[in-house]
Amino acid sequence: MTFLYPSFLWALTALALPFIIHLFNFRKYKKVYFTNVRFLRQVQIETKSKSKLREWLVLLFRSLLIAALVFAFSQPSLKENNATQPAGGARYISVYIDNSFSMENVGRSGPLLDQARQKAKEIVQSFGMQDKFQILTNDFQGKQQRFYDKEQANALIDEIRSTAVPRKLDQVIERQREFLNTASAKSKRIFVLSDAQKSTFRLSEIKTADTTPVALVPLAANLVNNLYIDSCWFESPVQQNGEIQHLSARVINKGETTIESGSAVLMLNGIQTALNSFSLQPGQYTNLRFSFECKLSGFNFGSIKIEDYPVTFDDEFFFAFNSKINIPVYLINGNNQKDFALNTLFGNDSLFDLTLGQESQINYAAFRNVETIVLNQLQEIPSGLIAELQKFSEKGGAIVIVPAYTETTQKYSALLNGLDLPALISLDSTKLRTEKIEMASGFYGGVFEKLEEGLNLPLVNWHYTIAKTTKSNFEPLLSLINGEVFLGRTKLKQAEVYLFTASLSEENSNFSKHALFVPTIYRMCFSALKQVPLYYSVLTNSALHANQRTLGSEAPPRILSLDKRTEIIPEVRKTAYAVNLFTRNQIEKPGHYVLSQENSQLQALAFNYERLESDLTCYTRSELEAIRMENKLDYVKILNADENDFKEQVIEGSEPRRLWKLFIILALVFLIAESAVLRILK
């Protein structure tokens, strides 16, 4: 048994007081004479025996009461019998300090990271001069894969700063075990100092094969409060110069207090563009909507800001987009087709980069540099076209098929089968109206403010009926009044494939003159675009996609921050139709970047910290103890960083069993026993 305050044991000298009172109780008795006292003698003997018994019992219980109180204030504790005892020779100790952003939260004596550094130094000081130490953080740096003496270990602890890298508990302990196993020492110890964040601190997942003693030191914050921006997105798939854009951002309150009057600011190209206010209950989120006019053609760099304390790493969210969209289209016309509606649409709109071709002279090399291929009323299907279209589908894009008027549908059989489309069965020359727009598909989402019944839809003079297909991917988009499909689509590898069942010539249909024509063709081309993410995450292997047309030279591409302070060369992997770039964890700071090659800027980029650390919900010591017991992790001990005997806990491997409550209870028992004696033995 040990005592936290052993000097208080001097108070045991107070035990002499009851004995002194008992032994030197010089009470004077007054004699009273009676005429005859012989009948009182027996009563006097019995009363004297009871009095002596009562006095001795009272003396005993009062002495025990005083002793119990003295022991309680001395705070005794029992050390566990299975506590780790130091073996002969130097001991090897691995100390992990969680320096993730969540450790910016404030505890009893300041930021949790400062407390962790202080406790780590106490751990180091608790061991001998011959012992060796590993100081490990989330950075997993090379210098952290060495053993140091006490002075060097303390110097490393002082150098620790916050990092954006989160680590899971099982990953950290496995790293510590692997390094300790390189030392041929009999005594090894592992210490983990962390706020025990629930998103990463999963005690039940650590492996039990290696039973090196592990001591967990959870550090508790005063309040679990954090307000952060989780993500953002545009309502429209394309952002064009001069148009009103609608941007949404999700703000989450992972705290214990209500946000009554929060505000979020939208910055675009360094200028405050919009402001939004909100109120938010604990544990809830809200989607904020910003509307603004995109005035700059080309690369746009924006961010959304909120104010929060003390955890601030997730208070600004960066994004970037290109408002100058150029969609390369390869329009292949049949030799005999005379409809120029598609030629006019693609040729007169600066949104498209049009390449024209004929079915007799198809340039397959052009497939590498385009996003949309339109087969407009081909009379014959060249032998190599199907294979090239299948290769094209591997990189994504859109393929649009507009059939020609022909009595023999077999000409399209191989093409449609190769593109995973249903076959054309027969030619129906009945004049029909388009009746139904399949809004559930999402293809026409946002085109109509309100879809009214009786809408004037396009007419067709003839169309092809298609086979009842078992292909689950085929999806009708426009249907005729008899239920037949006028326009449908399917997914082939990475590409969207669209099939009209009738030509779009003015002789056959008024579709090219209808208001539905332009948004339909636009949506097809927009689906061909690879959606460039508005943002990526730092310290990850982010994948950026480009094509051969974008990267026109053999010079290595570079990613450069707008402030010119960061420049990296990404890893380049080329395929037949695309170029993939990988950052390989080289982007360490959030902000705006540009992908460039030689003197050309190719793509606007934005990087943010991951939000894994934003949820500050942590395990309590009692919760960790319950998990430890449930998983029978006997080699794991949980220390109490708030106790004054922390160094003793470090040496013993666990927190001693506190006995002061037991002595308080005993004191109450002795007090009750004394009262009972005084009442019963009157």
C-alpha positions as CSV (number, residue, x, y, z in Angstrom):
1,M,0.0,0.0,0.0
2,T,1.2,3.5,-0.9
3,F,0.0,6.9,0.1
4,L,-0.4,10.0,-2.1
5,Y,0.0,12.3,1.0
6,P,2.0,10.2,3.5
7,S,2.8,13.3,5.6
8,F,-0.8,13.3,6.7
9,L,-0.2,10.1,8.6
10,W,1.3,12.2,11.4
11,A,-2.3,12.9,12.3
12,L,-2.5,9.3,13.7
13,T,-1.0,10.8,16.9
14,A,-4.5,12.1,17.5
15,L,-5.3,8.5,18.5
16,A,-3.8,9.3,21.9
17,L,-6.6,11.7,22.7
18,P,-9.4,9.1,23.3
19,F,-7.0,7.1,25.5
20,I,-6.0,10.1,27.5
21,I,-9.6,11.1,28.0
22,H,-10.4,7.5,29.0
23,L,-7.5,7.0,31.4
24,F,-7.6,10.4,33.1
25,N,-11.3,11.0,33.5
26,F,-11.1,12.4,37.1
27,R,-14.8,12.8,37.7
28,K,-15.7,13.6,41.4
29,Y,-18.6,11.7,42.9
30,K,-20.8,13.1,45.7
31,K,-21.7,10.7,48.5
32,V,-25.4,10.3,49.2
33,Y,-26.3,8.4,52.4
34,F,-29.3,6.1,52.6
35,T,-30.8,4.4,55.5
36,N,-30.4,1.0,54.0
37,V,-28.3,0.3,50.8
38,R,-28.1,-3.5,50.9
39,F,-30.9,-3.8,48.3
40,L,-28.9,-1.6,45.9
41,R,-25.6,-3.5,46.0
42,Q,-26.6,-5.9,43.2
43,V,-27.8,-3.1,41.0
44,Q,-24.6,-1.2,41.5
45,I,-22.4,-4.2,40.4
46,E,-24.4,-4.7,37.2
47,T,-24.4,-1.0,36.3
48,K,-20.7,-0.8,36.8
49,S,-20.0,-3.8,34.4
50,K,-22.2,-2.2,31.7
51,S,-20.5,1.1,32.1
52,K,-17.0,-0.4,31.6
53,L,-18.1,-2.3,28.5
54,R,-19.7,0.8,27.0
55,E,-16.6,2.9,27.7
56,W,-14.2,0.4,26.1
57,L,-16.5,0.0,23.0
58,V,-16.8,3.8,22.6
59,L,-13.0,4.1,23.0
60,L,-12.5,1.5,20.3
61,F,-14.9,3.0,17.7
62,R,-13.6,6.5,18.3
63,S,-10.1,5.4,17.8
64,L,-11.0,3.5,14.6
65,L,-13.0,6.6,13.4
66,I,-10.0,8.8,13.8
67,A,-7.7,6.3,12.1
68,A,-10.0,5.8,9.2
69,L,-10.3,9.6,8.6
70,V,-6.5,10.0,8.7
71,F,-6.0,7.1,6.2
72,A,-8.7,8.6,3.9
73,F,-7.0,12.0,3.8
74,S,-3.6,10.3,3.2
75,Q,-5.2,8.7,0.0
76,P,-3.8,5.2,0.1
77,S,-3.7,3.0,-3.0
78,L,-2.9,-0.6,-3.8
79,K,-0.6,-1.5,-6.7
80,E,-1.6,-4.4,-8.9
81,N,0.2,-7.6,-8.4
82,N,0.7,-8.1,-12.1
83,A,2.3,-4.7,-12.6
84,T,5.2,-4.7,-15.0
85,Q,8.5,-4.8,-13.2
86,P,11.6,-3.5,-14.9
87,A,13.9,-6.2,-16.1
88,G,17.7,-6.1,-15.9
89,G,19.5,-3.8,-18.4
90,A,18.2,-0.9,-20.3
91,R,14.5,-0.6,-21.0
92,Y,13.2,0.4,-24.4
93,I,10.2,2.7,-24.4
94,S,8.1,3.9,-27.4
95,V,6.1,7.1,-26.7
96,Y,3.5,8.1,-29.3
97,I,2.1,11.7,-29.2
98,D,-1.0,12.3,-31.2
99,N,-0.3,15.6,-33.0
100,S,-3.4,15.7,-35.2
101,F,-5.5,18.8,-35.6
102,S,-8.0,17.6,-33.0
103,M,-5.3,18.0,-30.4
104,E,-5.7,21.8,-30.9
105,N,-8.8,21.5,-28.6
106,V,-8.4,23.0,-25.1
107,G,-8.2,20.9,-21.9
108,R,-7.8,21.7,-18.2
109,S,-4.4,23.4,-18.7
110,G,-4.4,24.6,-22.3
111,P,-4.2,22.9,-25.7
112,L,-4.3,19.1,-25.6
113,L,-1.1,19.0,-27.6
114,D,0.8,21.0,-25.0
115,Q,-0.5,18.6,-22.3
116,A,0.6,15.6,-24.3
117,R,4.1,17.1,-24.6
118,Q,4.2,17.7,-20.9
119,K,3.0,14.2,-20.0
120,A,5.5,12.7,-22.5
121,K,8.3,14.4,-20.7
122,E,7.1,13.0,-17.4
123,I,7.1,9.6,-18.9
124,V,10.7,10.0,-20.0
125,Q,11.7,11.4,-16.6
126,S,10.2,8.4,-14.9
127,F,12.8,6.0,-16.3
128,G,16.5,5.7,-15.8
129,M,19.5,7.3,-17.6
130,Q,20.3,4.0,-19.3
131,D,16.9,3.6,-20.8
132,K,16.2,4.3,-24.5
133,F,13.2,6.1,-26.0
134,Q,11.4,6.3,-29.4
135,I,9.3,9.5,-29.9
136,L,6.6,8.9,-32.5
137,T,4.0,11.2,-34.0
138,N,1.5,11.1,-36.8
139,D,4.2,12.2,-39.2
140,F,6.1,8.9,-39.1
141,Q,9.3,10.6,-40.0
142,G,12.6,8.9,-40.5
143,K,14.1,10.5,-37.4
144,Q,11.3,8.9,-35.4
145,Q,12.7,5.4,-36.2
146,R,15.6,5.7,-33.8
147,F,16.2,5.3,-30.1
148,Y,17.3,8.3,-28.0
149,D,18.5,9.0,-24.5
150,K,16.5,11.1,-22.1
151,E,17.9,14.5,-23.1
152,Q,17.5,13.9,-26.8
153,A,14.0,12.5,-26.3
154,N,12.9,15.7,-24.5
155,A,14.4,17.8,-27.3
156,L,12.3,15.9,-29.9
157,I,9.2,16.3,-27.8
158,D,9.7,20.1,-27.8
159,E,9.9,20.1,-31.6
160,I,6.5,18.4,-32.1
161,R,3.9,20.5,-34.0
162,S,0.4,19.9,-35.3
163,T,0.0,17.9,-38.5
164,A,-2.8,17.2,-41.0
165,V,-2.1,13.5,-41.0
166,P,-4.6,11.4,-38.9
167,R,-3.5,7.9,-37.7
168,K,-5.6,5.0,-36.5
169,L,-4.7,3.5,-33.1
170,D,-4.0,0.0,-34.5
171,Q,-1.7,1.5,-37.2
172,V,0.3,3.4,-34.5
173,I,0.7,0.5,-32.1
174,E,1.7,-1.8,-34.9
175,R,4.4,0.7,-35.9
176,Q,5.6,0.9,-32.3
177,R,5.8,-2.9,-32.0
178,E,7.7,-3.3,-35.2
179,F,10.3,-0.8,-34.1
180,L,10.6,-2.2,-30.5
181,N,11.1,-5.7,-31.9
182,T,14.4,-4.5,-33.5
183,A,15.8,-4.0,-30.0
184,S,17.1,-7.0,-28.1
185,A,15.9,-5.9,-24.8
186,K,13.9,-7.8,-22.2
187,S,11.8,-4.9,-21.0
188,K,9.8,-3.0,-23.6
189,R,6.9,-0.5,-23.1
190,I,4.5,1.4,-25.3
191,F,2.8,4.6,-24.3
192,V,0.1,6.3,-26.3
193,L,-1.0,9.9,-25.6
194,S,-4.1,11.0,-27.4
195,D,-7.5,12.6,-27.1
196,A,-8.9,9.2,-28.0
197,Q,-11.0,10.5,-30.9
198,K,-13.7,7.9,-31.8
199,S,-13.1,8.2,-35.6
200,T,-9.5,6.9,-35.2
201,F,-9.0,5.5,-31.7
202,R,-10.5,2.0,-32.1
203,L,-9.1,0.0,-29.3
204,S,-10.9,-3.2,-30.3
205,E,-9.0,-3.3,-33.6
206,I,-5.5,-3.6,-32.2
207,K,-3.9,-7.0,-32.7
208,T,-3.2,-9.3,-29.8
209,A,-0.4,-11.4,-31.2
210,D,2.2,-9.1,-29.6
211,T,1.5,-8.5,-25.9
212,T,4.1,-5.8,-25.3
213,P,2.6,-3.7,-22.4
214,V,0.6,-0.8,-23.7
215,A,-0.3,2.2,-21.6
216,L,-3.0,4.5,-22.9
217,V,-3.1,8.1,-21.7
218,P,-6.4,9.7,-22.8
219,L,-6.5,13.5,-22.6
220,A,-9.9,15.1,-22.2
221,A,-11.0,18.5,-23.5
222,N,-13.1,20.9,-21.6
223,L,-15.8,21.1,-24.4
224,V,-16.3,19.1,-27.5
225,N,-17.2,21.9,-29.9
226,N,-16.4,22.2,-33.6
227,L,-18.1,23.9,-36.5
228,Y,-16.8,23.0,-39.9
229,I,-17.5,23.0,-43.7
230,D,-17.7,19.5,-44.9
231,S,-18.2,19.8,-48.7
232,C,-19.5,22.0,-51.6
233,W,-21.0,21.4,-55.0
234,F,-22.7,23.2,-57.9
235,E,-26.2,22.6,-58.9
236,S,-25.3,22.7,-62.6
237,P,-22.8,20.3,-64.1
238,V,-21.3,23.1,-66.2
239,Q,-20.2,26.5,-65.1
240,Q,-20.2,29.1,-67.9
241,N,-19.0,32.6,-68.0
242,G,-21.8,35.2,-67.7
243,E,-24.4,32.9,-66.2
244,I,-25.8,32.8,-62.7
245,Q,-24.3,29.9,-60.7
246,H,-25.7,28.2,-57.6
247,L,-23.2,26.8,-55.2
248,S,-24.1,24.8,-52.1
249,A,-22.0,24.1,-49.0
250,R,-22.6,21.8,-46.1
251,V,-21.8,23.2,-42.6
252,I,-21.9,20.7,-39.7
253,N,-22.0,21.5,-35.9
254,K,-20.2,18.7,-34.1
255,G,-20.4,20.4,-30.7
256,E,-22.4,20.7,-27.5
257,T,-23.7,24.2,-28.0
258,T,-26.2,25.8,-30.4
259,I,-24.9,28.2,-33.0
260,E,-27.4,31.1,-32.9
261,S,-26.0,33.4,-35.6
262,G,-23.3,31.9,-37.7
263,S,-22.2,33.3,-41.0
264,A,-20.4,32.0,-44.1
265,V,-18.6,34.1,-46.6
266,L,-18.0,33.1,-50.3
267,M,-14.8,34.4,-51.7
268,L,-14.2,34.2,-55.5
269,N,-10.9,35.2,-57.1
270,G,-10.0,37.1,-54.0
271,I,-13.3,39.1,-53.8
272,Q,-16.1,38.6,-51.3
273,T,-19.0,37.6,-53.6
274,A,-21.8,36.4,-51.3
275,L,-22.7,36.1,-47.6
276,N,-25.0,33.6,-45.9
277,S,-26.2,33.3,-42.3
278,F,-27.4,30.2,-40.4
279,S,-28.3,28.8,-37.0
280,L,-27.5,25.2,-36.1
281,Q,-28.3,22.8,-33.3
282,P,-25.7,20.5,-31.8
283,G,-25.1,17.4,-34.0
284,Q,-27.0,18.9,-37.0
285,Y,-26.0,20.2,-40.4
286,T,-27.3,22.7,-42.9
287,N,-26.8,23.2,-46.6
288,L,-26.0,26.9,-47.5
289,R,-26.8,28.2,-51.0
290,F,-24.8,30.9,-52.7
291,S,-25.9,32.5,-55.9
292,F,-23.5,34.6,-58.0
293,E,-22.7,35.6,-61.6
294,C,-19.6,34.0,-63.0
295,K,-17.8,37.0,-64.5
296,L,-14.4,35.6,-65.2
297,S,-13.9,33.4,-68.3
298,G,-11.4,30.6,-67.5
299,F,-10.0,29.5,-64.2
300,N,-11.9,30.6,-61.1
301,F,-10.6,30.1,-57.5
302,G,-13.0,30.3,-54.6
303,S,-13.3,29.5,-50.9
304,I,-16.0,29.4,-48.2
305,K,-15.1,30.7,-44.8
306,I,-16.7,30.4,-41.3
307,E,-15.4,31.4,-37.9
308,D,-14.9,28.9,-35.1
309,Y,-12.6,28.3,-32.2
310,P,-10.4,26.6,-31.0
311,V,-10.2,24.0,-33.9
312,T,-9.7,26.1,-37.0
313,F,-8.1,23.9,-39.7
314,D,-11.5,23.1,-41.2
315,D,-13.0,26.6,-41.2
316,E,-12.1,27.4,-44.8
317,F,-13.0,25.2,-47.8
318,F,-11.3,25.7,-51.1
319,F,-12.7,25.0,-54.6
320,A,-11.7,25.7,-58.2
321,F,-13.5,25.4,-61.6
322,N,-13.1,26.4,-65.2
323,S,-15.9,28.6,-66.7
324,K,-14.5,28.3,-70.2
325,I,-15.8,24.9,-71.4
326,N,-14.8,23.5,-74.7
327,I,-16.3,20.2,-75.8
328,P,-14.6,18.5,-78.8
329,V,-17.2,16.8,-81.0
330,Y,-16.6,14.5,-84.0
331,L,-19.7,14.6,-86.2
332,I,-19.7,11.8,-88.8
333,N,-22.4,12.3,-91.4
334,G,-23.7,9.7,-93.8
335,N,-22.7,10.2,-97.4
336,N,-26.3,10.9,-98.5
337,Q,-27.7,12.8,-95.5
338,K,-28.8,16.3,-96.2
339,D,-29.8,17.4,-92.6
340,F,-27.5,20.2,-91.3
341,A,-29.2,20.9,-88.0
342,L,-26.4,19.2,-86.0
343,N,-23.7,20.8,-88.2
344,T,-25.3,24.2,-87.4
345,L,-25.7,23.6,-83.7
346,F,-22.1,22.4,-83.2
347,G,-20.5,24.8,-85.6
348,N,-22.1,28.0,-84.4
349,D,-21.7,27.5,-80.6
350,S,-18.2,28.4,-79.1
351,L,-18.9,25.7,-76.5
352,F,-18.1,23.0,-79.1
353,D,-14.9,22.3,-81.0
354,L,-16.4,20.6,-84.1
355,T,-14.6,18.1,-86.3
356,L,-16.6,17.0,-89.4
357,G,-16.2,13.7,-91.1
358,Q,-17.9,11.4,-93.6
359,E,-18.7,7.7,-93.3
360,S,-16.4,6.9,-96.2
361,Q,-13.5,8.8,-94.7
362,I,-13.5,8.3,-90.9
363,N,-10.4,9.5,-89.1
364,Y,-10.1,7.0,-86.2
365,A,-7.0,8.9,-84.9
366,A,-9.4,11.8,-84.1
367,F,-11.2,9.6,-81.5
368,R,-8.3,10.2,-79.1
369,N,-8.9,14.0,-79.0
370,V,-12.7,14.2,-78.8
371,E,-15.3,13.7,-76.0
372,T,-18.5,13.1,-78.2
373,I,-18.9,11.1,-81.3
374,V,-22.1,11.5,-83.4
375,L,-23.0,8.9,-86.1
376,N,-25.5,10.8,-88.1
377,Q,-27.5,8.7,-90.6
378,L,-24.8,6.4,-91.7
379,Q,-25.8,4.2,-94.6
380,E,-23.0,1.7,-94.1
381,I,-21.1,0.7,-91.0
382,P,-17.3,0.5,-91.7
383,S,-15.7,-2.7,-90.5
384,G,-13.3,-1.0,-88.1
385,L,-15.8,1.5,-86.6
386,I,-17.3,-0.9,-84.0
387,A,-13.9,-1.9,-82.6
388,E,-12.8,1.8,-82.4
389,L,-16.0,2.8,-80.6
390,Q,-15.5,0.1,-78.0
391,K,-11.9,1.4,-77.4
392,F,-13.3,4.9,-77.2
393,S,-15.8,3.8,-74.5
394,E,-12.9,2.8,-72.2
395,K,-11.9,6.4,-71.6
396,G,-15.5,7.7,-71.3
397,G,-17.3,10.2,-73.4
398,A,-20.6,10.1,-75.3
399,I,-21.6,8.2,-78.5
400,V,-24.8,9.4,-80.3
401,I,-26.4,7.2,-83.0
402,V,-29.0,8.7,-85.4
403,P,-30.1,6.0,-87.8
404,A,-30.7,6.6,-91.5
405,Y,-33.9,5.7,-93.4
406,T,-33.4,2.2,-94.7
407,E,-35.6,-0.8,-95.2
408,T,-32.9,-3.2,-94.0
409,T,-32.3,-2.9,-90.3
410,Q,-29.6,-5.6,-90.4
411,K,-27.0,-2.9,-91.3
412,Y,-27.1,-1.6,-87.7
413,S,-27.3,-5.0,-86.0
414,A,-23.6,-5.5,-85.4
415,L,-23.1,-1.9,-84.3
416,L,-25.9,-1.9,-81.8
417,N,-25.0,-5.2,-80.4
418,G,-21.3,-4.1,-80.0
419,L,-22.5,-1.0,-78.1
420,D,-24.8,-3.0,-75.8
421,L,-27.9,-1.5,-77.4
422,P,-31.2,-3.2,-78.3
423,A,-31.6,-4.2,-82.0
424,L,-33.8,-2.3,-84.5
425,I,-36.7,-4.6,-85.5
426,S,-38.7,-2.9,-88.2
427,L,-39.6,0.4,-89.8
428,D,-42.9,1.9,-88.7
429,S,-44.1,4.7,-91.0
430,T,-47.0,5.9,-88.7
431,K,-46.9,9.6,-87.9
432,L,-46.7,9.8,-84.1
433,R,-46.2,12.4,-81.4
434,T,-43.7,12.2,-78.6
435,E,-45.8,11.8,-75.5
436,K,-43.6,11.2,-72.5
437,I,-40.4,12.7,-71.1
438,E,-38.8,10.2,-68.6
439,M,-38.0,12.7,-65.8
440,A,-37.1,9.9,-63.4
441,S,-34.0,9.2,-65.4
442,G,-32.5,12.6,-64.3
443,F,-31.4,13.3,-67.9
444,Y,-33.7,16.3,-68.2
445,G,-33.3,17.4,-64.6
446,G,-33.2,21.2,-64.3
447,V,-34.4,21.8,-67.9
448,F,-38.0,22.4,-67.0
449,E,-39.1,24.7,-64.2
450,K,-42.5,23.0,-64.3
451,L,-43.5,20.1,-66.6
452,E,-47.1,20.8,-67.5
453,E,-49.5,18.2,-69.0
454,G,-50.4,18.6,-72.6
455,L,-46.9,19.9,-73.5
456,N,-46.4,20.3,-77.3
457,L,-43.8,17.6,-78.0
458,P,-42.0,16.7,-81.3
459,L,-43.6,14.7,-84.1
460,V,-42.0,11.9,-86.2
461,N,-43.2,10.6,-89.5
462,W,-41.4,7.3,-89.2
463,H,-39.4,5.4,-86.6
464,Y,-37.8,2.1,-85.9
465,T,-39.3,-0.3,-83.4
466,I,-36.7,-1.8,-81.1
467,A,-36.5,-5.3,-79.6
468,K,-37.8,-5.9,-76.1
469,T,-34.5,-6.1,-74.5
470,T,-33.2,-7.9,-71.4
471,K,-30.4,-5.4,-71.2
472,S,-31.0,-3.8,-67.8
473,N,-28.8,-0.8,-68.7
474,F,-31.0,0.5,-71.5
475,E,-33.1,3.4,-70.3
476,P,-35.8,5.3,-72.3
477,L,-35.5,9.1,-72.2
478,L,-38.3,10.1,-74.7
479,S,-41.2,7.9,-75.6
480,L,-43.8,8.0,-78.4
481,I,-47.5,8.0,-77.9
482,N,-47.7,4.3,-78.7
483,G,-45.1,3.5,-76.0
484,E,-42.2,3.0,-78.4
485,V,-38.8,4.6,-77.6
486,F,-37.8,7.7,-79.5
487,L,-34.6,8.3,-77.5
488,G,-32.8,6.0,-75.1
489,R,-29.4,5.5,-73.5
490,T,-27.1,2.8,-72.1
491,K,-23.8,2.7,-70.3
492,L,-20.9,1.0,-72.1
493,K,-17.8,0.8,-69.9
494,Q,-17.1,4.5,-69.1
495,A,-19.1,6.0,-71.9
496,E,-22.8,7.1,-72.3
497,V,-24.3,5.7,-75.5
498,Y,-27.5,7.3,-76.9
499,L,-29.8,5.9,-79.6
500,F,-32.5,7.7,-81.6
501,T,-35.0,5.5,-83.3
502,A,-35.6,8.0,-86.1
503,S,-33.6,10.5,-88.1
504,L,-33.6,14.2,-87.1
505,S,-34.1,15.5,-90.6
506,E,-36.8,18.1,-91.2
507,E,-38.5,15.7,-93.6
508,N,-39.0,13.2,-90.9
509,S,-39.3,15.1,-87.7
510,N,-39.7,18.6,-86.3
511,F,-37.4,17.7,-83.4
512,S,-34.5,19.8,-84.7
513,K,-36.9,22.9,-84.7
514,H,-38.3,22.1,-81.3
515,A,-37.3,23.8,-78.1
516,L,-36.3,20.4,-76.7
517,F,-33.6,19.8,-79.4
518,V,-30.9,22.1,-78.0
519,P,-31.0,21.0,-74.3
520,T,-31.1,17.4,-75.4
521,I,-28.0,17.6,-77.5
522,Y,-26.3,19.8,-74.8
523,R,-27.1,17.2,-72.1
524,M,-25.6,14.4,-74.2
525,C,-22.4,16.4,-74.7
526,F,-22.2,17.4,-71.1
527,S,-22.5,13.8,-70.0
528,A,-19.3,13.2,-72.1
529,L,-17.3,15.6,-70.0
530,K,-15.2,14.1,-67.2
531,Q,-16.4,16.0,-64.2
532,V,-13.3,17.7,-62.8
533,P,-13.6,17.6,-59.0
534,L,-14.0,21.0,-57.4
535,Y,-11.4,20.0,-54.8
536,Y,-9.0,17.2,-53.7
537,S,-7.5,16.3,-50.4
538,V,-4.0,17.1,-49.2
539,L,-1.6,14.3,-48.2
540,T,-3.3,11.7,-50.4
541,N,-2.5,10.1,-53.7
542,S,-5.1,12.2,-55.6
543,A,-5.7,11.2,-59.3
544,L,-6.0,13.9,-61.9
545,H,-7.4,13.0,-65.3
546,A,-6.3,14.6,-68.6
547,N,-6.2,13.5,-72.2
548,Q,-3.7,13.5,-75.0
549,R,-5.1,16.7,-76.5
550,T,-4.7,18.5,-73.2
551,L,-1.1,17.4,-72.6
552,G,0.2,18.3,-76.0
553,S,4.0,17.9,-75.5
554,E,6.4,15.6,-73.9
555,A,7.5,18.1,-71.2
556,P,6.6,16.9,-67.7
557,P,3.5,18.5,-66.2
558,R,3.7,20.4,-62.9
559,I,1.4,21.4,-60.1
560,L,2.2,24.9,-58.9
561,S,0.5,26.8,-56.0
562,L,-0.9,30.2,-56.8
563,D,1.5,31.8,-54.2
564,K,4.5,30.1,-56.1
565,R,5.7,28.5,-52.9
566,T,4.9,24.9,-53.7
567,E,5.7,23.0,-56.9
568,I,5.6,19.3,-57.6
569,I,6.0,17.0,-60.5
570,P,3.1,14.4,-60.4
571,E,3.5,10.8,-61.5
572,V,2.2,10.4,-65.1
573,R,0.6,7.2,-66.4
574,K,-0.6,7.2,-70.0
575,T,-3.2,5.0,-71.6
576,A,-4.5,4.8,-75.2
577,Y,-7.0,7.6,-74.7
578,A,-6.2,9.3,-71.4
579,V,-3.4,10.6,-69.1
580,N,-3.6,10.0,-65.4
581,L,-1.6,12.2,-63.0
582,F,-1.0,11.1,-59.3
583,T,0.1,13.6,-56.6
584,R,1.7,10.8,-54.4
585,N,1.0,12.7,-51.1
586,Q,3.2,15.6,-52.2
587,I,0.6,18.3,-51.7
588,E,0.8,19.1,-48.0
589,K,-1.0,22.5,-47.6
590,P,-4.6,23.4,-48.6
591,G,-5.2,26.1,-51.1
592,H,-5.3,26.8,-54.8
593,Y,-3.1,25.2,-57.4
594,V,-2.7,25.1,-61.2
595,L,-1.7,22.1,-63.4
596,S,0.6,23.5,-66.1
597,Q,2.9,22.2,-68.8
598,E,5.7,24.4,-70.1
599,N,4.0,27.9,-70.3
600,S,0.4,26.6,-70.6
601,Q,-2.0,26.4,-67.7
602,L,-4.2,23.3,-68.1
603,Q,-6.4,22.9,-65.1
604,A,-7.4,24.8,-61.9
605,L,-7.1,22.8,-58.7
606,A,-8.0,23.2,-55.1
607,F,-6.9,21.1,-52.1
608,N,-8.4,20.8,-48.6
609,Y,-7.6,19.0,-45.4
610,E,-9.6,15.8,-44.9
611,R,-12.5,16.2,-42.5
612,L,-11.8,12.9,-40.6
613,E,-10.5,14.9,-37.6
614,S,-13.4,17.4,-37.6
615,D,-15.6,15.2,-35.4
616,L,-14.2,15.7,-32.0
617,T,-16.2,13.1,-30.2
618,C,-13.8,11.1,-28.0
619,Y,-13.8,8.1,-25.7
620,T,-13.9,8.6,-22.0
621,R,-11.6,6.6,-19.7
622,S,-14.5,4.5,-18.5
623,E,-15.5,3.7,-22.1
624,L,-12.0,2.7,-23.0
625,E,-11.8,0.5,-19.8
626,A,-15.1,-1.2,-20.9
627,I,-13.7,-1.9,-24.4
628,R,-10.5,-3.2,-22.8
629,M,-12.3,-5.6,-20.6
630,E,-14.7,-6.7,-23.3
631,N,-11.8,-7.6,-25.7
632,K,-9.7,-9.1,-22.9
633,L,-6.7,-6.8,-23.6
634,D,-4.9,-7.6,-20.4
635,Y,-1.7,-6.1,-21.6
636,V,-3.3,-2.8,-22.1
637,K,-3.6,-0.4,-19.1
638,I,-5.3,3.0,-19.0
639,L,-3.5,5.7,-17.0
640,N,-5.1,8.8,-15.5
641,A,-3.2,11.9,-16.6
642,D,-5.1,14.1,-14.2
643,E,-3.8,12.4,-11.0
644,N,-0.7,13.7,-9.1
645,D,0.9,10.2,-9.0
646,F,1.1,10.0,-12.8
647,K,4.8,9.1,-12.6
648,E,4.0,6.2,-10.3
649,Q,1.4,5.0,-12.8
650,V,4.0,5.1,-15.5
651,I,6.4,2.9,-13.6
652,E,3.7,0.4,-12.5
653,G,2.0,0.3,-15.8
654,S,-1.5,1.1,-14.6
655,E,-3.3,3.4,-12.2
656,P,-3.2,2.1,-8.6
657,R,-6.5,1.1,-6.9
658,R,-7.7,4.0,-4.8
659,L,-8.8,3.2,-1.3
660,W,-9.8,6.6,0.2
661,K,-13.5,6.1,-0.5
662,L,-13.3,2.8,1.4
663,F,-11.9,4.5,4.5
664,I,-14.6,7.2,4.3
665,I,-17.2,4.5,4.4
666,L,-15.4,2.8,7.3
667,A,-15.4,6.1,9.2
668,L,-19.1,6.4,8.8
669,V,-19.6,2.8,9.9
670,F,-17.5,3.5,13.1
671,L,-19.5,6.7,13.8
672,I,-22.8,4.8,13.5
673,A,-21.5,2.0,15.7
674,E,-20.4,4.5,18.4
675,S,-23.9,6.1,18.4
676,A,-25.5,2.6,18.6
677,V,-23.4,1.7,21.7
678,L,-24.3,4.9,23.4
679,R,-28.0,4.4,22.8
680,I,-28.1,0.7,23.7
681,L,-25.8,0.5,26.6
682,K,-27.1,3.4,28.7
